[in-house]
Amino acid sequence: MPRAGDERGQASVELVAAIPLMLVVTLVVAQLAVAGYALWSAGAAARAGARADYVGGNGKAAARHSLPIPLRAGASIKDSDGMSVRVRAPALVPGIPPVPVTAKSDLGTGDGD
């Protein structure tokens, strides 16, 4: 017969209550990691495109080719005033729109100092 103040099963109830919160935190951290990877990839692509432009090559093609395949489809690459690469980081949760990130790079000659 249960006594007043008996706490058997309390840990199970707390665990069941904490699981949704742990899942949400995990998804937020994972989405931030995906957005960071997309930003890093866009930056690398912008630098590759700027280098190709600097040596007389096709900067847009170099930038697109240096992007990971999943990010190439929705990429927007502009070569005016340096190289600008905009990609959409895929959303991990259905119904949430992709996160757009933009990186720019310019290999100007500087001021000579």
Protein Blocks (a to p, Z undefined) as FASTA:
>chain_A
ZZehiaghklmmmmmmmmmmmmmmmmmmmmmmmmmmmmmmmmmmmmmmmmmmmnopafkl
mmmmmpcfklmmmpccdfeeiaadddddddfbghiacddddddddddebjoZZ
